[in-house]
Amino acid sequence: MLYQLHEMQRSFLTPLMQWADASSKLFSNPVSPFAHTPFSQRIAAGYELMYRLGKDYEKPAFGIKTVRINDAEVGINEQTAVEKPFCKLLHFKKDLTEQAIAELKQPTVLVVAPLSGHHATLLRDTVRALLVEHDVFITDWTDARMVPLKDGAFHLDDYIFYVQDFIRHLGPDVHVISVCQPTVPVLAAISLMASANDPKLPKTMTMMGGPIDPRKSPTAVNDLAVEKPFSWFENTVIYSVPGNYPGFGRKVYPGFLQHAGFIAMNPGRHAQSHREFYSHLVQGDDDSAEAHRQFYDEYNAVLDMPAEYYLDTIKTVFQEHRLPKGTWEVGGKLVRPQDIKTVALFTVEGELDDISGAGQTRAAHDLCSGIPADMHLDFVAPKCGHYGIFSGRRWREIICPKIGEFIRAHA
């Protein structure tokens, strides 16, 4: 019933939020006489804050139209390379002739985005920086409430099979980059391919801020997963999609509950951010206000996760630690990272990461004991939190260049 109640509340608030949006414009648009009345800026700021606190946030676009290569602006065409029920493989194709693309000699990169609440567009900055020197593909996971029941369930095993299909589609010269949550299923996918002597194994795998071994430096996220019994997650956060969506009847971990959890982790920080947004609007600081809008347009846009996948992840990754313990079976086959021998491994962690603690990602090196020593690389980004390892100035100026060097060294 909770999901249905949420939808009723959303339907009730929609006209109110539209009114708040219109009122904000009425008191801020220069052509409106109300914009020239006393306290108009404060009134407009209050209405816009109300609108943004109560509005429904849709999935934003990647919006990457061009990239600068060799002092020239090159157009980017976003294309769907592969489409599956729960995911699209997107290609950011450069608007150049085939000959010009070949002359650039850019390595193919598969970015595996998290299926953990936010949309793949959260990695917009990741993609934009990589595009300068790479041919970039990314997994764009589908909101589970939009997937009809006839398309079946989606388990953690299915995530692994999707990743394997995408790797094979892109060929043996691909370089895989996984960000946060997918480090675990990506390592499993490549391990299983190595065990089967798959000829389409990637050249490199870069793992960034993920819970390979969440027993190391556990964070609040890890603590929640082990403090609550598995039955708590089954009975508390799983609901059925209501009838106004294509996925009617599908069991999911709803996005609005995930968003509430995100906010609850740092409520004071978000409250302060909204107070500052109001102040920026009143003071006419348009640049700071727009930065706030862009951040929360992305942060507040969340998707429903398939219940099977979410519960599998809780049990397999965070409660039973099957990957580091060597007890994980996928499709009846044991996941053996030690079987990987030809794929170079690069792990990236943030010094201040409060989601995947220090050492959780680096643990991949111990598991991948079959990889030669000169094909291992680890980097801890100084003064860098979780989001900073794939977005922002440190990502663009420090981490992305290191990944580029690693890829070229093993291409």
Buried (B, 14 or more C-beta within 10 A) or exposed (E): EEBBEBBEEBEEBEEEBEEBBEBBBBBBEEEBEBBEEEEBBEBBBBBBBBBBEBBEBEBBEBEBEBBEBEEEEBEBEBEEBBEBBBBBBBBBBBBBEEEEBEEBEBBBBBBBBBBBBBBBBBBBBBBBBBBBBBBBBBBBBBBBBBBBEEBBEBBBBBBBBBBBBBBBBBEEEBBBBBBBBBBBBBBBBBBBBBBEEBEBBBBBBBBBBBBBBBBBBBBEBBEBBBEBEEEEBBEEBBBBBBEEBBBEEBBBBBBBBBBEBBBEBEEEEBEEBBEBBBEBBBEEBEEBBEEBEEEBBBBBBBBBBBBBBBBBBBBBBBBEBBBBEEEBEBEEEBBBBBBBEBBBBBBBBBEBBEBBBBBBBBBBBEBBEBBEEEBBBBBBBEEBBBBBBBBBEBBBEBBBBBBBEBBBEBE
